[in-house]
Amino acid sequence: MNWFNPLQSLDRLVFDCAQRLDAFDGTFCPQLRIADPRFGDYQANGVLAFAKANKQNPRALAESLVTALGEEAAFPSEQIQVSIAGPGFINFKLDAEFLWQWILRFRQRTDFEQAAASIQNGAKVVIDYPSANTAKQAHIGHLRPMVIGQAIARLLAFSGADLIRDNHIGDWGTNFGTLIMQIKRDGIALNQLGENGLAQLDALYKKGSQSEIDHPELREQSRQELVRLQNGDPENTALWQTIVAISNTAFAKLFDQLGVEVDYNLGESFYRDKVDRVYQELLDLDLAETSDEALVVWHDEVKKFARDSERPYPFTIRKRDGASNYASTDLATALYRTEHFKADQIIYLTDARQQDHFEQLFLTVDKWFQRAQYPVPKLQHVWWGTILGADKKPFKTKSGETIKLQALLDEAVQRAYAVVSEKNPDLDEAHRQSIARSVGIGALKYADLSSNRTQDYVFDWDRLLSFEGNTAPYLMYAVVRINSIFRKLQYDPKQAPTSATTIETEEELLLARKLIQFSDTLERSLKDLRPHILCTYLYELAVAYSSFYNTNPIAKAEPSIQARRLALCARTRTILTLGLDLLGIDAPEQM
């Protein structure tokens, strides 16, 4: 029995038992999942689908399977009750002793960490995030890649992945020609821009873009500046290096505030001398061809990318003028990560608008690597919806401008400070400021993460800072309440509950059952890289704890009962703080 994830163990046991019965074959899947609490802890639904496909009696199949399980030496029938419901649903209910033994086994974060490491089992994973654009200020749209990317990275690392965080910045594109053109026109000395250098660079680029509209002849000048840069002109190269340095300094400040960790900053410029190999190999392998002077790859098996579609949509890997593009560098990046980092999996994070690009990229990489006999990594595109305002349109300032990310973070902390000061005015100023940072930034992150990433969500300050409902402050307060109990009773949550009796009350059992679901929640969150699954679980755990706390006295309970209830409090605290940490959120000791 895998104590860390009983569901996974039961799923394997049911499958193995089925394979020893003549009525089943290799197509049978137990489909074990968390059940409605009225029927048990887990339910296997696969018998019905198998019986229908093979024209058999589902109830009879379920009965034969339950009998086989009872004869299975590895199945702890004295601690897990099995029953059949309806036409063939198999229900499993963990008894109080099983739940208590789980509580005793998993006491601290390290216990969970050691058990969870087998999920990824050392797989080499490269995660491509947050990939900000050089010379542009981060805005609210950059919140999602930073927050979602950070949560996914932490989930993967905790689960045993050998993780590389690669910030694939956009630092080598046509925008640099425009920016350098405007810098020279205005005679700007970049070393004198000061602390707000990135904001001034952003303004210069916008000014340059408008100049090109007002004076079309400047477009050729911008193009020539880009050509000089790409050809290694010393003056333009020095300007470009300063622009990149100013941008990196500004983003490092944001990363520090949001807790974003980066191992490499291998931007598009890193791959500029590696794209020729891409072109040559795709040509040699008959994957690429010249079309209208550009180098393209067709994927005729996908209708929208086929030559005979109404609007032919090839994957252009080199532009007509011979310049590289996103496709060129993305292909070179995939090859580098596979050869240099030995990546088993590469995860890309962007918004929903780039789905077609990554579909074509993945198709191209798969064909290229297979024909060249390179190892083929698993490629995954993590995309998300839009942050909306109350009017259900993209969230902007009252004047209609895009909200800068730094301004959003500052406002979050300011609003949290007001809430914390109102709730606990006796705290000293430094403490209030510290808690406000944790609560404000944490609430901002959680509001983003608790929404299914592929859906749009409405940004609401009052809701995200509320101490009620599925919010970070609600979860944080649950932790704070447990900390208060421990301080009052002078209890060390790391100690083993040696004098405790087995859990008994309905609320204790419900809380224990919710605690044991953490492992399955972790695996489901990782399956499709959706952090909201973990958020929902943490909220449900906090609700279960609240019900337990309100009906089960702790301080006045007799010693053996108090010991087990304190153990339940300790496990709840461990999983809540661990879950929040995996989401990149700090839980303050008090609020």
Stockholm file with secondary structure:
# STOCKHOLM 1.0

chainA/1-591         MNWFNPLQSLDRLVFDCAQRLDAFDGTFCPQLRIADPRFGDYQANGVLAFAKANKQNPRALAESLVTALGEEAAFPSEQIQVSIAGPGFINFKLDAEFLWQWILRFRQRTDFEQAAASIQNGAKVVIDYPSANTAKQAHIGHLRPMVIGQAIARLLAFSGADLIRDNHIGDWGTNFGTLIMQIKRDGIALNQLGENGLAQLDALYKKGSQSEIDHPELREQSRQELVRLQNGDPENTALWQTIVAISNTAFAKLFDQLGVEVDYNLGESFYRDKVDRVYQELLDLDLAETSDEALVVWHDEVKKFARDSERPYPFTIRKRDGASNYASTDLATALYRTEHFKADQIIYLTDARQQDHFEQLFLTVDKWFQRAQYPVPKLQHVWWGTILGADKKPFKTKSGETIKLQALLDEAVQRAYAVVSEKNPDLDEAHRQSIARSVGIGALKYADLSSNRTQDYVFDWDRLLSFEGNTAPYLMYAVVRINSIFRKLQYDPKQAPTSATTIETEEELLLARKLIQFSDTLERSLKDLRPHILCTYLYELAVAYSSFYNTNPIAKAEPSIQARRLALCARTRTILTLGLDLLGIDAPEQM
#=GR chainA/1-591 SS CCSSCHHHHHHHHHHHHHHTSTTCCTTCCCCEEECCTTTCSEEECHHHHHHHHHTCCHHHHHHHHHHHHHTCTTSCTTTEEEEEETTTEEEEEECHHHHHHHHHHCCSHHHHHHHHHHHHTTCEEEEECCCCBTTSCCBGGGHHHHHHHHHHHHHHHHTTCEEEEECCCBCSSTHHHHHHHHHHHHTCCGGGCCTTHHHHHHHHHHHHHHHHHHCTTHHHHHHHHHHHHHTTCHHHHHHHHHHHHHHHHHHHHHHHHHTCCCSBCCCGGGGTTTHHHHHHHHHHTTCEEEETTEEEECCTTSGGGSTTSSSCCCEEEECTTSCCCHHHHHHHHHHHHHHTSCCSEEEEEEEGGGHHHHHHHHHHHHHHHHHHTCCCCEEEEEEECCEECTTSSBCBCTTSCBCBHHHHHHHHHHHHHHHHHHHCTTSCHHHHHHHHHHHHHHHHHHHHHTSCTTSCEECCHHHHTCSSSSSHHHHHHHHHHHHHHHHHHTCCTTSCCTTCCCCCSHHHHHHHHHHHTHHHHHHHHHHTTCTHHHHHHHHHHHHHHHHHHHHSCSTTSCHHHHHHHHHHHHHHHHHHHHHHHHTTCCCCSCC
#=GC SS_cons         CCSSCHHHHHHHHHHHHHHTSTTCCTTCCCCEEECCTTTCSEEECHHHHHHHHHTCCHHHHHHHHHHHHHTCTTSCTTTEEEEEETTTEEEEEECHHHHHHHHHHCCSHHHHHHHHHHHHTTCEEEEECCCCBTTSCCBGGGHHHHHHHHHHHHHHHHTTCEEEEECCCBCSSTHHHHHHHHHHHHTCCGGGCCTTHHHHHHHHHHHHHHHHHHCTTHHHHHHHHHHHHHTTCHHHHHHHHHHHHHHHHHHHHHHHHHTCCCSBCCCGGGGTTTHHHHHHHHHHTTCEEEETTEEEECCTTSGGGSTTSSSCCCEEEECTTSCCCHHHHHHHHHHHHHHTSCCSEEEEEEEGGGHHHHHHHHHHHHHHHHHHTCCCCEEEEEEECCEECTTSSBCBCTTSCBCBHHHHHHHHHHHHHHHHHHHCTTSCHHHHHHHHHHHHHHHHHHHHHTSCTTSCEECCHHHHTCSSSSSHHHHHHHHHHHHHHHHHHTCCTTSCCTTCCCCCSHHHHHHHHHHHTHHHHHHHHHHTTCTHHHHHHHHHHHHHHHHHHHHSCSTTSCHHHHHHHHHHHHHHHHHHHHHHHHTTCCCCSCC
//
